[in-house]
Amino acid sequence: MSANVYTIENLLVGKTYKSRTLTGEIIDAEKSDVFYGAGLESYRVQVRPHYPSVFNLKDTYRILSVRIGE
């Protein structure tokens, strides 16, 4: 019997990122060295906006944290 093994990066890709200033699809993720606290890992994600505007025509990057170990 085999199991499907996923990484956090794989699970983030394809998800919707939503903040006050940006809504889009996460198209890439990589682990980041930014520290937010115990039990959290941070990831640098590349976000492609759903609705590009004059101010936001290209992909952009954000840092987000993921709770681990629960």
C-alpha atoms as one frame of an Amber mdcrd trajectory, in Angstrom:
protein
   0.000   0.000   0.000   1.291   3.454  -0.832   0.324   6.826   0.520   0.094
  10.176  -1.181   2.702  12.441   0.350   2.188  16.194   0.122   4.333  19.146
   1.085   2.967  22.413   2.389   4.252  24.090  -0.784   2.212  21.685  -2.942
  -0.897  22.284  -0.865  -0.596  26.088  -1.119  -0.272  26.176  -4.924  -3.662
  26.620  -6.553  -5.303  28.101  -3.455  -6.828  31.566  -3.372  -4.884  34.266
  -1.517  -7.035  37.083  -0.196  -6.019  40.193   1.699  -7.289  43.748   1.971
  -5.307  44.796  -1.111  -5.009  41.628  -3.204  -7.070  38.643  -4.305  -5.498
  36.048  -6.551  -4.246  32.524  -7.047  -1.066  31.222  -5.438   1.039  29.927
  -8.320   4.278  29.185  -6.456   5.395  28.744  -2.840   8.743  28.305  -1.149
   9.781  28.148   2.481  10.957  31.459   3.939  13.284  32.314   6.822  10.907
  34.899   8.303  10.021  33.929  11.898   6.487  34.603  13.175   6.523  32.429
  16.303   6.698  28.939  17.720   4.595  26.393  15.852   4.523  28.481  12.655
   6.401  28.233   9.371   6.532  31.051   6.855   6.288  30.769   3.086   6.975
  33.209   0.275   4.124  32.839  -2.205   3.766  34.191  -5.732   0.256  35.482
  -6.307  -1.366  36.095  -9.688  -4.180  38.662  -9.288  -7.687  37.568 -10.295
  -8.540  41.096 -11.384  -5.452  42.933 -12.628  -5.737  46.694 -12.341  -3.646
  49.601 -13.515  -1.735  49.432 -10.224  -1.388  45.652 -10.081  -0.723  44.168
 -13.525   1.864  41.543 -12.633   2.342  38.695 -10.207   3.293  39.795  -6.739
   4.844  38.116  -3.718   3.608  37.823  -0.148   4.866  36.140   3.007   2.327
  34.041   4.881   2.547  31.819   7.919   1.248  28.283   8.360   0.566  26.637
  11.716   2.280  23.269  12.003   2.310  20.435  14.499  -1.344  20.241  15.551
